[in-house]
Amino acid sequence: MVLNTYDNSEFDLNGACKEKPTVLIFYRGGWCPYCDTHLCELQSIESELVQLGFQIIAVSPDRSDLLQKPVDKHGLKYQILSDSEMSAAKSFSIVFRVGDATVDKYKKSYGIDLEADSGYKHHLLPVPSVFVVGTDGIILFSYVNPK
């Protein structure tokens, strides 16, 4: 599965997961304060995970050009990828469609434009999730929080 980096370079997610055990994070996007906090907290334990042999990869529905914001804001050192088409999230069966009324409320009340952020009108987001994936592709642990 190929996703994109902040500079729109292609990144082979499957290939990367075969190289090292991976802590794979799916988050709703840079607009989400809970996800933003989660990314920052992950940075605080990244060195411990690396010492244990893991890599962290975070996947966002945001367009590639929006991925640099959390990196700069929190000094993140791990890989963040764009899944604006939601292909990776769909393959993990963690996609949900945001209702039109909620999309409208996000935009009018909070200034959150899901269509502009993803570049698509699909109104899809991933359920915030963490997967620990072995180099053999087997999911060793998962945490999926639909709330």
Phi, psi and chi 1 to 4 in degrees:
 res  aa     phi    psi   chi1   chi2   chi3   chi4
   1 MET       -  127.3  173.2  161.3  -46.0      -
   2 VAL  -106.5  124.0  176.1      -      -      -
   3 LEU  -117.2 -179.6  -59.9  178.4      -      -
   4 ASN  -117.8  147.4  -67.3  -42.9      -      -
   5 THR   -87.9  180.0   63.6      -      -      -
   6 TYR   -58.6  -29.1   73.0   93.6      -      -
   7 ASP   -98.5   17.6   63.2   -3.7      -      -
   8 ASN    69.5   17.6 -148.0   30.9      -      -
   9 SER   -75.9  149.4  -62.6      -      -      -
  10 GLU   -77.6  142.7  -68.6 -173.9  -14.5      -
  11 PHE  -133.3  122.0 -174.9   94.9      -      -
  12 ASP   -84.1   98.9  179.1    3.5      -      -
  13 LEU   -63.7  -44.8 -178.1   59.3      -      -
  14 ASN   -60.8  -44.1  -66.5  -20.5      -      -
  15 GLY   -62.1  -42.2      -      -      -      -
  16 ALA   -64.1  -39.8      -      -      -      -
  17 CYS   -69.6  -23.3  -71.0      -      -      -
  18 LYS   -76.7  -22.9  -73.0  178.8 -177.5  177.1
  19 GLU   -78.2  -37.6  -68.3  175.7   15.7      -
  20 LYS  -146.3  149.8  -80.1 -173.7  173.6 -176.9
  21 PRO   -57.3  142.5  -19.5   29.0      -      -
  22 THR  -127.9  134.6  -57.0      -      -      -
  23 VAL   -94.9  107.8  177.5      -      -      -
  24 LEU  -105.4  119.3 -176.3   61.6      -      -
  25 ILE  -110.9  131.8  -49.5  -63.6      -      -
  26 PHE  -110.9  127.9  -73.8   87.8      -      -
  27 TYR  -131.8  161.1   68.1  100.6      -      -
  28 ARG   -72.1  -23.4  -70.7  179.5  -72.6 -131.5
  29 GLY   141.2  167.7      -      -      -      -
  30 GLY   -63.7  -18.6      -      -      -      -
  31 TRP   -76.6  -16.9   56.6  -91.9      -      -
  32 CYS   -87.6  115.4  175.4      -      -      -
  33 PRO   -65.3  -30.4   21.2  -29.3      -      -
  34 TYR   -69.6  -43.1  -56.4  106.5      -      -
  35 CYS   -66.0  -39.2  -62.8      -      -      -
  36 ASP   -60.1  -43.5 -169.0   53.0      -      -
  37 THR   -63.6  -41.7  -61.0      -      -      -
  38 HIS   -60.5  -45.5 -173.3 -151.3      -      -
  39 LEU   -60.6  -40.8  -65.5  178.2      -      -
  40 CYS   -66.0  -42.4 -173.0      -      -      -
  41 GLU   -64.7  -37.6  -69.3  -62.9  -39.1      -
  42 LEU   -61.0  -38.9  -82.5  169.8      -      -
  43 GLN   -59.8  -35.2 -178.6   59.9   47.9      -
  44 SER   -68.6  -20.1   72.2      -      -      -
  45 ILE  -114.8    6.7   62.5  166.4      -      -
  46 GLU   -57.0  -45.4 -176.3 -157.4   21.3      -
  47 SER   -61.3  -37.1   62.8      -      -      -
  48 GLU   -64.5  -43.4  -65.6  170.3   50.6      -
  49 LEU   -64.6  -40.2  -69.5  170.1      -      -
  50 VAL   -63.6  -42.2  168.2      -      -      -
  51 GLN   -60.9  -29.6  -73.9  178.0   -7.7      -
  52 LEU   -82.6   -3.0  -67.9  170.2      -      -
  53 GLY    98.5    6.0      -      -      -      -
  54 PHE   -93.5  159.7  -70.1   92.6      -      -
  55 GLN  -119.4  152.7   65.0 -179.0  -26.1      -
  56 ILE  -108.1  132.3  -60.2  173.3      -      -
  57 ILE  -131.5  125.4  -61.3  175.9      -      -
  58 ALA  -108.9  140.3      -      -      -      -
  59 VAL  -123.3  128.9  179.9      -      -      -
  60 SER  -123.9  150.6  169.0      -      -      -
  61 PRO   -79.4   -2.7   28.5  -33.7      -      -
  62 ASP   -69.6  152.4  -70.2  -21.3      -      -
  63 ARG   -60.7  155.3  -62.7 -175.8  -30.9  -99.3
  64 SER   -53.6  -42.6  -64.4      -      -      -
  65 ASP   -69.0   -9.7   59.9  -49.6      -      -
  66 LEU   -96.0   -6.6  -63.4  176.7      -      -
  67 LEU   -71.3  -23.3  -62.9  179.3      -      -
  68 GLN   -72.4  -23.6 -166.8   62.2   34.3      -
  69 LYS   -55.2  -54.6  -78.8 -177.0 -178.1  179.8
  70 PRO   -67.4  -29.3   20.2  -28.3      -      -
  71 VAL   -62.4  -48.8  171.2      -      -      -
  72 ASP   -68.2  -41.1  -68.2  -17.0      -      -
  73 LYS   -63.7  -40.6 -178.0  176.9  179.6 -178.3
  74 HIS  -114.6    2.6  -59.3  -63.9      -      -
  75 GLY    64.3   36.2      -      -      -      -
  76 LEU   -65.2  141.0  -56.5 -179.5      -      -
  77 LYS  -111.8  -12.6  -59.1 -155.6 -179.5   -3.1
  78 TYR   -87.5  167.5   54.2   85.6      -      -
  79 GLN   -76.7  130.8 -174.3   68.6   55.9      -
  80 ILE  -119.2  132.9  -62.9 -177.5      -      -
  81 LEU  -123.1  152.1  -57.3  173.3      -      -
  82 SER   -94.9  128.6  172.0      -      -      -
  83 ASP  -125.5   50.9 -176.5   27.7      -      -
  84 SER   -64.1  -24.4   57.6      -      -      -
  85 GLU   -81.6  -12.4  -68.0 -179.6   20.3      -
  86 MET    71.5   23.7  -59.7  -56.9  -69.8      -
  87 SER   -68.3  -42.5   57.7      -      -      -
  88 ALA   -68.1  -45.2      -      -      -      -
  89 ALA   -60.6  -40.2      -      -      -      -
  90 LYS   -63.6  -38.9  -74.6  177.3 -176.6  175.5
  91 SER   -67.2  -23.4   73.6      -      -      -
  92 PHE   -94.9    1.9  -82.0   81.0      -      -
  93 SER    57.2   44.7  -60.8      -      -      -
  94 ILE  -123.3   24.2   55.4  166.3      -      -
  95 VAL   -94.0  140.2  174.7      -      -      -
  96 PHE  -134.8  152.9   70.5   96.1      -      -
  97 ARG   -96.7  129.6 -174.7  180.0 -175.1  -71.5
  98 VAL   -81.2  128.3 -179.8      -      -      -
  99 GLY   -63.1  152.8      -      -      -      -
 100 ASP   -58.1  -38.9  -67.7  -20.4      -      -
 101 ALA   -64.1  -38.6      -      -      -      -
 102 THR   -71.3  -40.5  -58.1      -      -      -
 103 VAL   -57.8  -44.2  169.5      -      -      -
 104 ASP   -66.0  -42.9 -167.5   47.5      -      -
 105 LYS   -64.4  -44.7 -179.0  178.5  179.9  177.2
 106 TYR   -54.4  -45.7  -82.3    6.7      -      -
 107 LYS   -69.7  -49.6 -168.3  170.2 -174.7  177.9
 108 LYS   -75.7  -40.1  -70.4 -179.9  179.6  173.3
 109 SER   -90.2  -30.1  -61.2      -      -      -
 110 TYR  -121.2   -5.5  -55.0  109.5      -      -
 111 GLY    71.8   21.4      -      -      -      -
 112 ILE   -97.9  116.1  -60.6  166.2      -      -
 113 ASP  -110.7   94.2 -170.9  -21.0      -      -
 114 LEU   -60.0  -36.4  -63.8  179.2      -      -
 115 GLU   -67.0  -43.7  -68.4  177.9    3.3      -
 116 ALA   -67.2  -39.5      -      -      -      -
 117 ASP   -67.1  -39.0  -72.8   -7.4      -      -
 118 SER   -91.4  -25.6   72.1      -      -      -
 119 GLY    83.4    8.6      -      -      -      -
 120 TYR  -132.7  157.4  -70.1   90.4      -      -
 121 LYS  -101.4   19.3  -65.8 -177.0  179.8 -173.7
 122 HIS   -76.0  -18.8   52.2   49.0      -      -
 123 HIS    56.9   36.6  -59.9  168.5      -      -
 124 LEU  -103.3  142.7  -61.1  176.1      -      -
 125 LEU  -136.1  155.1  -70.2  175.6      -      -
 126 PRO   -85.0  147.5   31.2  -35.0      -      -
 127 VAL   -69.6  130.4  173.2      -      -      -
 128 PRO   -54.0  126.6  -26.6   36.2      -      -
 129 SER  -148.3  154.6  -51.1      -      -      -
 130 VAL  -131.5  131.2  177.2      -      -      -
 131 PHE  -127.6  136.0  -62.6   92.9      -      -
 132 VAL  -103.5  117.9  176.5      -      -      -
 133 VAL  -115.2  126.7 -176.7      -      -      -
 134 GLY   -76.6  166.0      -      -      -      -
 135 THR   -66.5  -15.1   55.4      -      -      -
 136 ASP   -87.8    1.6   55.3    3.0      -      -
 137 GLY    86.6   -1.0      -      -      -      -
 138 ILE   -81.4  132.8  -66.5  176.5      -      -
 139 ILE   -79.1  115.7  -64.0  172.8      -      -
 140 LEU   -88.4  -24.4  -55.1  170.0      -      -
 141 PHE  -156.6  144.2  171.8   83.2      -      -
 142 SER  -142.7  145.3   66.9      -      -      -
 143 TYR  -136.6  118.1  174.8   77.2      -      -
 144 VAL  -125.2  121.6 -179.6      -      -      -
 145 ASN  -116.0   98.1 -174.3   -6.0      -      -
 146 PRO   -72.7   -0.1   26.2  -31.0      -      -
 147 LYS   -90.6      -  -65.5 -178.5 -178.6 -175.0
